[in-house]
């Protein structure tokens, strides 16, 4: 009995070396169940004929699986070949339908009339970065708006930088104007102070001269009054020398 089992295992062995995966999955009888059935028949004493090996099916060669372009969220839109888009652009085979630009980022909706296809291209600093292909205009416009939002988000830093640069330049101009105005005010104050000192000195000199002239006037007036008194006295003396003439 043992030799019979060994002989049957040897005969049945090669049929299990190369087995199609589909047959293994579809056949409900596994090798373990076949072995149990053989042992059961041997135990019952029933005659068992030699097991015929199953025909070996040729193993099919592996075939390359084509890579399907990744689909975006919009139906009817797929990833486009960047080299193809660049070649079509060089051949001037694409007509621009929409163009959006924000700093170094730009989005173009292009129409290929020969194939009735639409391309949506995202550029960074003039270089093609991403490209999508659509079969109808609605899907292409949806993809265009998607790239437009993405370009806007990417350009947020550029926008903020441009705003800050403009604000800083404006502040620098305002600071320069303020400093120039402050310098003019300081110059005006200094000149005003110089003029005030000159005016004060002049007023002091004028008052001094006025005092001197007033003193001279008083002295001259006194001298004139004295001269008038002398003249009056001399006139009186002269009149006394005139003889008294009687009236007729």
GROMACS elastic network, one bead per residue, 0.5 to 0.9 nm:
[ bonds ]
;  ai    aj funct       b0    kb
    1     4     6  0.50376   500
    1     5     6  0.63144   500
    1     6     6  0.87241   500
    1    42     6  0.75181   500
    2     5     6  0.51500   500
    2     6     6  0.62484   500
    2     7     6  0.86093   500
    3     6     6  0.50321   500
    3     7     6  0.60775   500
    3     8     6  0.86002   500
    4     7     6  0.50880   500
    4     8     6  0.62242   500
    4     9     6  0.86372   500
    5     8     6  0.51312   500
    5     9     6  0.61483   500
    5    10     6  0.86043   500
    5    38     6  0.82648   500
    5    39     6  0.82496   500
    5    42     6  0.84220   500
    6     9     6  0.50986   500
    6    10     6  0.61766   500
    6    11     6  0.86558   500
    7    10     6  0.51637   500
    7    11     6  0.62457   500
    7    12     6  0.85983   500
    7    50     6  0.84419   500
    8    11     6  0.51192   500
    8    12     6  0.60154   500
    8    13     6  0.83187   500
    8    49     6  0.89696   500
    8    50     6  0.64438   500
    8    51     6  0.63508   500
    9    12     6  0.51240   500
    9    13     6  0.57122   500
    9    35     6  0.89201   500
    9    51     6  0.87953   500
   10    13     6  0.51598   500
   10    14     6  0.76439   500
   11    14     6  0.70311   500
   11    15     6  0.82063   500
   11    50     6  0.79384   500
   11    51     6  0.68445   500
   11    52     6  0.73529   500
   11    53     6  0.67007   500
   12    15     6  0.57809   500
   12    16     6  0.73751   500
   12    51     6  0.64726   500
   12    52     6  0.70608   500
   12    53     6  0.55091   500
   12    54     6  0.81339   500
   13    16     6  0.57318   500
   13    17     6  0.71186   500
   13    53     6  0.80617   500
   14    17     6  0.53199   500
   14    18     6  0.76929   500
   14    53     6  0.74199   500
   14    54     6  0.87660   500
   14    56     6  0.89625   500
   15    18     6  0.66571   500
   15    19     6  0.73113   500
   15    53     6  0.54568   500
   15    54     6  0.54926   500
   15    55     6  0.71873   500
   15    56     6  0.66994   500
   16    19     6  0.57910   500
   16    31     6  0.86083   500
   16    53     6  0.88696   500
   16    54     6  0.84126   500
   16    56     6  0.88979   500
   18    56     6  0.67593   500
   18    57     6  0.78385   500
   18    58     6  0.85931   500
   18    59     6  0.81309   500
   19    22     6  0.86327   500
   19    23     6  0.73074   500
   19    24     6  0.71670   500
   19    56     6  0.72302   500
   19    57     6  0.74993   500
   19    59     6  0.86274   500
   20    23     6  0.53564   500
   20    24     6  0.64035   500
   20    25     6  0.87779   500
   20    56     6  0.87562   500
   20    57     6  0.72939   500
   20    58     6  0.87044   500
   20    59     6  0.74863   500
   21    24     6  0.50456   500
   21    25     6  0.61826   500
   21    26     6  0.86034   500
   22    25     6  0.50551   500
   22    26     6  0.60222   500
   22    27     6  0.83678   500
   23    26     6  0.50858   500
   23    27     6  0.56512   500
   24    27     6  0.54652   500
   24    28     6  0.79236   500
   24    29     6  0.85834   500
   24    30     6  0.77209   500
   25    28     6  0.74717   500
   26    29     6  0.89204   500
   27    30     6  0.72296   500
   29    32     6  0.81152   500
   29    33     6  0.60780   500
   29    34     6  0.68081   500
   30    33     6  0.52620   500
   30    34     6  0.64346   500
   30    35     6  0.88136   500
   31    34     6  0.50484   500
   31    35     6  0.62283   500
   31    36     6  0.86457   500
   32    35     6  0.51692   500
   32    36     6  0.62636   500
   32    37     6  0.86722   500
   33    36     6  0.50216   500
   33    37     6  0.61623   500
   33    38     6  0.86849   500
   34    37     6  0.50250   500
   34    38     6  0.62380   500
   34    39     6  0.86843   500
   35    38     6  0.51112   500
   35    39     6  0.62675   500
   35    40     6  0.85740   500
   36    39     6  0.51574   500
   36    40     6  0.61197   500
   36    41     6  0.87028   500
   37    40     6  0.50192   500
   37    41     6  0.62335   500
   37    42     6  0.86017   500
   38    41     6  0.52167   500
   38    42     6  0.61923   500
   38    43     6  0.85946   500
   38    48     6  0.83636   500
   39    42     6  0.50594   500
   39    43     6  0.60950   500
   39    44     6  0.86473   500
   40    43     6  0.50904   500
   40    44     6  0.62756   500
   40    45     6  0.88077   500
   41    44     6  0.51140   500
   41    45     6  0.64384   500
   41    46     6  0.57819   500
   41    47     6  0.77753   500
   41    48     6  0.73809   500
   42    45     6  0.52140   500
   42    46     6  0.62941   500
   42    47     6  0.75688   500
   42    48     6  0.74606   500
   43    46     6  0.78264   500
   44    47     6  0.89131   500
   45    48     6  0.86696   500
   48    51     6  0.82723   500
   49    52     6  0.89493   500
   53    56     6  0.85706   500
   56    59     6  0.89492   500
   57    60     6  0.89886   500
   60    63     6  0.88457   500
   67    70     6  0.87852   500
   68    71     6  0.85413   500
   69    78     6  0.63564   500
   69    79     6  0.58476   500
   69    80     6  0.81810   500
   70    78     6  0.64487   500
   70    79     6  0.62762   500
   71    74     6  0.77416   500
   71    75     6  0.78346   500
   71    76     6  0.82581   500
   71    77     6  0.65062   500
   71    79     6  0.67264   500
   72    75     6  0.74189   500
   72    76     6  0.86724   500
   72    77     6  0.63035   500
   72    78     6  0.62269   500
   72    79     6  0.76155   500
   72   132     6  0.87559   500
   72   143     6  0.87335   500
   73    77     6  0.79681   500
   73   143     6  0.88328   500
   74    77     6  0.57811   500
   74    78     6  0.85184   500
   74   139     6  0.65555   500
   74   140     6  0.89223   500
   74   142     6  0.73574   500
   74   143     6  0.71789   500
   75    78     6  0.83836   500
   75   134     6  0.88387   500
   75   139     6  0.70850   500
   76   133     6  0.82970   500
   76   134     6  0.57578   500
   76   135     6  0.63295   500
   76   136     6  0.76594   500
   76   139     6  0.64638   500
   76   140     6  0.86494   500
   77    80     6  0.89361   500
   77   132     6  0.65540   500
   77   133     6  0.55776   500
   77   135     6  0.72509   500
   77   136     6  0.88631   500
   77   139     6  0.65397   500
   77   140     6  0.72663   500
   77   143     6  0.76102   500
   78   131     6  0.88443   500
   78   132     6  0.56485   500
   78   133     6  0.53576   500
   78   134     6  0.65950   500
   79    82     6  0.88907   500
   79   130     6  0.83217   500
   79   131     6  0.63119   500
   79   133     6  0.60846   500
   79   134     6  0.89254   500
   80    83     6  0.88071   500
   80    84     6  0.77512   500
   80    85     6  0.74547   500
   80   119     6  0.76028   500
   80   120     6  0.87082   500
   80   121     6  0.89978   500
   80   130     6  0.80818   500
   80   131     6  0.52210   500
   80   133     6  0.52015   500
   80   134     6  0.88581   500
   81    84     6  0.52166   500
   81    85     6  0.63593   500
   81    86     6  0.87329   500
   81   130     6  0.89152   500
   81   131     6  0.70536   500
   81   132     6  0.81024   500
   81   133     6  0.86457   500
   82    85     6  0.51121   500
   82    86     6  0.61520   500
   82    87     6  0.85480   500
   82   121     6  0.88101   500
   82   128     6  0.72671   500
   82   129     6  0.79001   500
   82   130     6  0.70386   500
   82   131     6  0.61972   500
   82   132     6  0.88673   500
   83    86     6  0.51007   500
   83    87     6  0.61002   500
   83    88     6  0.86092   500
   84    87     6  0.50484   500
   84    88     6  0.61346   500
   84    89     6  0.85350   500
   85    88     6  0.51031   500
   85    89     6  0.61196   500
   85    90     6  0.86032   500
   85    94     6  0.86516   500
   85   119     6  0.77682   500
   85   121     6  0.83175   500
   85   128     6  0.87368   500
   85   131     6  0.76100   500
   86    89     6  0.50420   500
   86    90     6  0.61829   500
   86    91     6  0.86353   500
   86   128     6  0.76928   500
   87    90     6  0.50524   500
   87    91     6  0.62009   500
   87    92     6  0.85985   500
   87    93     6  0.87978   500
   88    91     6  0.50110   500
   88    92     6  0.61553   500
   88    93     6  0.52713   500
   88    94     6  0.63479   500
   88   112     6  0.83387   500
   89    93     6  0.60595   500
   89    94     6  0.58722   500
   89    95     6  0.88712   500
   90    93     6  0.76979   500
   90    94     6  0.89583   500
   91    94     6  0.81009   500
   92    95     6  0.76981   500
   93   111     6  0.82598   500
   93   112     6  0.61715   500
   93   113     6  0.75729   500
   93   114     6  0.79989   500
   94   110     6  0.55755   500
   94   111     6  0.53014   500
   94   113     6  0.74157   500
   94   118     6  0.87531   500
   94   119     6  0.84809   500
   95   109     6  0.83741   500
   95   110     6  0.53340   500
   95   111     6  0.50566   500
   95   112     6  0.66782   500
   95   113     6  0.79420   500
   96    99     6  0.70576   500
   96   108     6  0.66032   500
   96   109     6  0.58036   500
   96   111     6  0.63661   500
   97   108     6  0.74244   500
   97   109     6  0.53232   500
   97   110     6  0.56950   500
   97   111     6  0.68131   500
   98   107     6  0.79404   500
   98   108     6  0.55912   500
   98   110     6  0.72783   500
   98   141     6  0.86302   500
   98   144     6  0.81713   500
   99   106     6  0.72156   500
   99   107     6  0.57281   500
   99   109     6  0.64346   500
   99   110     6  0.88497   500
  100   105     6  0.84034   500
  100   106     6  0.54121   500
  100   107     6  0.50266   500
  100   108     6  0.64550   500
  100   109     6  0.89007   500
  100   144     6  0.89971   500
  100   148     6  0.67881   500
  100   151     6  0.87569   500
  101   104     6  0.74610   500
  101   105     6  0.58447   500
  101   107     6  0.63633   500
  101   108     6  0.86836   500
  101   148     6  0.84035   500
  101   151     6  0.80501   500
  101   152     6  0.87148   500
  102   105     6  0.53067   500
  102   106     6  0.61072   500
  102   107     6  0.88924   500
  102   151     6  0.69964   500
  102   152     6  0.66489   500
  102   154     6  0.89495   500
  102   155     6  0.63058   500
  102   158     6  0.86765   500
  102   159     6  0.84734   500
  103   106     6  0.77293   500
  103   125     6  0.84089   500
  103   155     6  0.66238   500
  103   158     6  0.69322   500
  103   159     6  0.78918   500
  104   123     6  0.79429   500
  104   124     6  0.57075   500
  104   126     6  0.72733   500
  104   155     6  0.77327   500
  104   158     6  0.86191   500
  105   122     6  0.73259   500
  105   123     6  0.56515   500
  105   125     6  0.62221   500
  105   126     6  0.77576   500
  105   151     6  0.58189   500
  105   152     6  0.81218   500
  105   154     6  0.77308   500
  105   155     6  0.69855   500
  106   121     6  0.82355   500
  106   122     6  0.59273   500
  106   123     6  0.51416   500
  106   124     6  0.67040   500
  106   125     6  0.81398   500
  106   126     6  0.78499   500
  106   147     6  0.88421   500
  106   148     6  0.78873   500
  106   151     6  0.68414   500
  107   120     6  0.70902   500
  107   121     6  0.56328   500
  107   123     6  0.62163   500
  107   144     6  0.70657   500
  107   145     6  0.89715   500
  107   147     6  0.65375   500
  107   148     6  0.62467   500
  107   151     6  0.74708   500
  108   119     6  0.79736   500
  108   120     6  0.56922   500
  108   121     6  0.52926   500
  108   122     6  0.67373   500
  108   123     6  0.82436   500
  108   144     6  0.73279   500
  109   118     6  0.70633   500
  109   119     6  0.58863   500
  109   121     6  0.66620   500
  109   140     6  0.72097   500
  109   141     6  0.74475   500
  109   143     6  0.88628   500
  109   144     6  0.63304   500
  110   117     6  0.85381   500
  110   118     6  0.56486   500
  110   120     6  0.61403   500
  110   121     6  0.77414   500
  110   140     6  0.89514   500
  111   114     6  0.89921   500
  111   115     6  0.89452   500
  111   116     6  0.71811   500
  111   117     6  0.60542   500
  111   119     6  0.62936   500
  111   120     6  0.88445   500
  111   137     6  0.89480   500
  112   115     6  0.58534   500
  112   116     6  0.56307   500
  112   117     6  0.51600   500
  112   118     6  0.59771   500
  112   119     6  0.75796   500
  113   117     6  0.68230   500
  113   118     6  0.85561   500
  114   117     6  0.78797   500
  115   118     6  0.87606   500
  116   135     6  0.71433   500
  116   136     6  0.81758   500
  117   133     6  0.70619   500
  117   134     6  0.61115   500
  117   135     6  0.51168   500
  117   136     6  0.70300   500
  117   137     6  0.85617   500
  118   132     6  0.82615   500
  118   133     6  0.56782   500
  118   134     6  0.50843   500
  118   135     6  0.61395   500
  118   136     6  0.68806   500
  118   137     6  0.69176   500
  118   139     6  0.89496   500
  118   140     6  0.62341   500
  119   131     6  0.67611   500
  119   132     6  0.55761   500
  119   134     6  0.63116   500
  119   135     6  0.88770   500
  119   140     6  0.70452   500
  119   144     6  0.89998   500
  120   130     6  0.82911   500
  120   131     6  0.55501   500
  120   132     6  0.50563   500
  120   133     6  0.63909   500
  120   134     6  0.80389   500
  120   140     6  0.66267   500
  120   141     6  0.83365   500
  120   143     6  0.67976   500
  120   144     6  0.59068   500
  120   147     6  0.80377   500
  121   128     6  0.68348   500
  121   129     6  0.74591   500
  121   130     6  0.58057   500
  121   132     6  0.64683   500
  121   133     6  0.88348   500
  121   144     6  0.81060   500
  121   147     6  0.80902   500
  122   127     6  0.84756   500
  122   128     6  0.61048   500
  122   129     6  0.55777   500
  122   130     6  0.51076   500
  122   131     6  0.62240   500
  122   132     6  0.88319   500
  122   144     6  0.88841   500
  122   147     6  0.66410   500
  122   148     6  0.84610   500
  122   151     6  0.78593   500
  123   126     6  0.56015   500
  123   127     6  0.51996   500
  123   129     6  0.51717   500
  123   130     6  0.70811   500
  123   131     6  0.88824   500
  123   151     6  0.89052   500
  124   127     6  0.52741   500
  124   128     6  0.65030   500
  124   129     6  0.62022   500
  124   151     6  0.89838   500
  125   128     6  0.84924   500
  128   131     6  0.76198   500
  132   140     6  0.82153   500
  132   143     6  0.75605   500
  133   140     6  0.73764   500
  133   143     6  0.89460   500
  134   137     6  0.74028   500
  134   138     6  0.87828   500
  134   139     6  0.61891   500
  134   140     6  0.54157   500
  134   143     6  0.84810   500
  135   138     6  0.89167   500
  135   139     6  0.74525   500
  135   140     6  0.76081   500
  136   139     6  0.57390   500
  136   140     6  0.63486   500
  136   141     6  0.88271   500
  137   141     6  0.59981   500
  137   142     6  0.85252   500
  138   141     6  0.51651   500
  138   142     6  0.62578   500
  138   143     6  0.86757   500
  139   142     6  0.50728   500
  139   143     6  0.62266   500
  139   144     6  0.85044   500
  140   143     6  0.50521   500
  140   144     6  0.59914   500
  140   145     6  0.86458   500
  141   145     6  0.61508   500
  141   146     6  0.84931   500
  142   145     6  0.52113   500
  142   146     6  0.62624   500
  142   147     6  0.87886   500
  143   147     6  0.62533   500
  143   148     6  0.84385   500
  144   147     6  0.51847   500
  144   148     6  0.59753   500
  144   149     6  0.86394   500
  145   149     6  0.61300   500
  145   150     6  0.85000   500
  146   149     6  0.52985   500
  146   150     6  0.63036   500
  146   151     6  0.86949   500
  147   151     6  0.59906   500
  147   152     6  0.84274   500
  148   151     6  0.50984   500
  148   152     6  0.61096   500
  148   153     6  0.86275   500
  149   152     6  0.50005   500
  149   153     6  0.62033   500
  149   154     6  0.85859   500
  150   153     6  0.51190   500
  150   154     6  0.61431   500
  150   155     6  0.85496   500
  151   155     6  0.60237   500
  151   156     6  0.86035   500
  152   155     6  0.50599   500
  152   156     6  0.62110   500
  153   156     6  0.51882   500
  153   157     6  0.81301   500
  154   157     6  0.69472   500
  154   158     6  0.79811   500
  155   159     6  0.60115   500
  155   160     6  0.85382   500
  156   160     6  0.61260   500
  156   161     6  0.84791   500
  157   160     6  0.50802   500
  157   161     6  0.59988   500
  157   162     6  0.85083   500
  158   161     6  0.50029   500
  158   162     6  0.60626   500
  158   163     6  0.85221   500
  159   162     6  0.51564   500
  159   163     6  0.61606   500
  159   164     6  0.85864   500
  160   163     6  0.50585   500
  160   164     6  0.60804   500
  160   165     6  0.84782   500
  161   164     6  0.50912   500
  161   165     6  0.59881   500
  161   166     6  0.84945   500
  162   165     6  0.50508   500
  162   166     6  0.60877   500
  162   167     6  0.84877   500
  163   166     6  0.51337   500
  163   167     6  0.60548   500
  163   168     6  0.84858   500
  164   168     6  0.59076   500
  164   169     6  0.83969   500
  165   168     6  0.50733   500
  165   169     6  0.60659   500
  165   170     6  0.84788   500
  166   169     6  0.50719   500
  166   170     6  0.60463   500
  166   171     6  0.85001   500
  167   171     6  0.60250   500
  167   172     6  0.84569   500
  168   172     6  0.60116   500
  168   173     6  0.85623   500
  169   173     6  0.61886   500
  169   174     6  0.85436   500
  170   173     6  0.50859   500
  170   174     6  0.61234   500
  170   175     6  0.84978   500
  171   175     6  0.59479   500
  171   176     6  0.84505   500
  172   176     6  0.60905   500
  172   177     6  0.85588   500
  173   176     6  0.50121   500
  173   177     6  0.61087   500
  173   178     6  0.84451   500
  174   177     6  0.50379   500
  174   178     6  0.59461   500
  174   179     6  0.84287   500
  175   179     6  0.59557   500
  175   180     6  0.84028   500
  176   179     6  0.51089   500
  176   180     6  0.60365   500
  176   181     6  0.84662   500
  177   180     6  0.50313   500
  177   181     6  0.60050   500
  177   182     6  0.84444   500
  178   182     6  0.59856   500
  178   183     6  0.84485   500
  179   183     6  0.60195   500
  179   184     6  0.85199   500
  180   184     6  0.61510   500
  180   185     6  0.85501   500
  181   184     6  0.50061   500
  181   185     6  0.61165   500
  181   186     6  0.85457   500
  182   186     6  0.60836   500
  182   187     6  0.84813   500
  183   186     6  0.50081   500
  183   187     6  0.60452   500
  183   188     6  0.84355   500
  184   188     6  0.59635   500
  184   189     6  0.84330   500
  185   189     6  0.59828   500
  185   190     6  0.84141   500
  186   189     6  0.50064   500
  186   190     6  0.60061   500
  186   191     6  0.84318   500
  187   190     6  0.50130   500
  187   191     6  0.59742   500
  187   192     6  0.82924   500
  188   191     6  0.50403   500
  188   192     6  0.58166   500
  188   193     6  0.83456   500
  189   193     6  0.59501   500
  189   194     6  0.84627   500
  190   193     6  0.50121   500
  190   194     6  0.61280   500
  190   195     6  0.85486   500
  191   195     6  0.60779   500
  191   196     6  0.84220   500
  192   195     6  0.50179   500
  192   196     6  0.59470   500
  192   197     6  0.85035   500
  193   197     6  0.61230   500
  193   198     6  0.85231   500
  194   197     6  0.51642   500
  194   198     6  0.62031   500
  194   199     6  0.85745   500
  195   199     6  0.59400   500
  195   200     6  0.83792   500
  196   200     6  0.59481   500
  196   201     6  0.84566   500
  197   200     6  0.50441   500
  197   201     6  0.60993   500
  197   202     6  0.84639   500
  198   201     6  0.51349   500
  198   202     6  0.60296   500
  198   203     6  0.85132   500
  199   203     6  0.59876   500
  199   204     6  0.84620   500
  200   203     6  0.50977   500
  200   204     6  0.61411   500
  200   205     6  0.85851   500
  201   204     6  0.50541   500
  201   205     6  0.61611   500
  201   206     6  0.85398   500
  202   206     6  0.59885   500
  202   207     6  0.84742   500
  203   207     6  0.60175   500
  203   208     6  0.84289   500
  204   207     6  0.51496   500
  204   208     6  0.61425   500
  204   209     6  0.85935   500
  205   208     6  0.50001   500
  205   209     6  0.60854   500
  205   210     6  0.84325   500
  206   209     6  0.50221   500
  206   210     6  0.59210   500
  206   211     6  0.84727   500
  207   211     6  0.61032   500
  207   212     6  0.85669   500
  208   211     6  0.51276   500
  208   212     6  0.62709   500
  208   213     6  0.86056   500
  209   213     6  0.60080   500
  209   214     6  0.83657   500
  210   213     6  0.50101   500
  210   214     6  0.59055   500
  210   215     6  0.84678   500
  211   215     6  0.61578   500
  211   216     6  0.85524   500
  212   215     6  0.50963   500
  212   216     6  0.61769   500
  212   217     6  0.85547   500
  213   217     6  0.60030   500
  213   218     6  0.85401   500
  214   218     6  0.61562   500
  214   219     6  0.85497   500
  215   218     6  0.51150   500
  215   219     6  0.61678   500
  215   220     6  0.84853   500
  216   219     6  0.50881   500
  216   220     6  0.59799   500
  216   221     6  0.84366   500
  217   221     6  0.59339   500
  217   222     6  0.84351   500
  218   221     6  0.50591   500
  218   222     6  0.61216   500
  218   223     6  0.84930   500
  219   222     6  0.50936   500
  219   223     6  0.60809   500
  219   224     6  0.85238   500
  220   224     6  0.60090   500
  220   225     6  0.85113   500
  221   225     6  0.60783   500
  221   226     6  0.85153   500
  222   225     6  0.50633   500
  222   226     6  0.61682   500
  222   227     6  0.85614   500
  223   226     6  0.50887   500
  223   227     6  0.61900   500
  223   228     6  0.86547   500
  224   228     6  0.61410   500
  224   229     6  0.86093   500
  225   228     6  0.50017   500
  225   229     6  0.62229   500
  225   230     6  0.86045   500
  226   229     6  0.50856   500
  226   230     6  0.61857   500
  226   231     6  0.85915   500
  227   230     6  0.50432   500
  227   231     6  0.61410   500
  227   232     6  0.85639   500
  228   231     6  0.50481   500
  228   232     6  0.61291   500
  228   233     6  0.85502   500
  229   233     6  0.60731   500
  229   234     6  0.85037   500
  230   233     6  0.50109   500
  230   234     6  0.60570   500
  230   235     6  0.84509   500
  231   234     6  0.50582   500
  231   235     6  0.60515   500
  231   236     6  0.86079   500
  232   235     6  0.50418   500
  232   236     6  0.62849   500
  232   237     6  0.86740   500
  233   236     6  0.51009   500
  233   237     6  0.62528   500
  233   238     6  0.86135   500
  234   238     6  0.60616   500
  234   239     6  0.85199   500
  235   238     6  0.50347   500
  235   239     6  0.61347   500
  235   240     6  0.87547   500
  236   239     6  0.50957   500
  236   240     6  0.64052   500
  237   240     6  0.53108   500
  237   241     6  0.69521   500
  238   241     6  0.55008   500
  238   242     6  0.71942   500
  239   242     6  0.54809   500
  239   243     6  0.88328   500
  240   243     6  0.77358   500
  242   245     6  0.88964   500
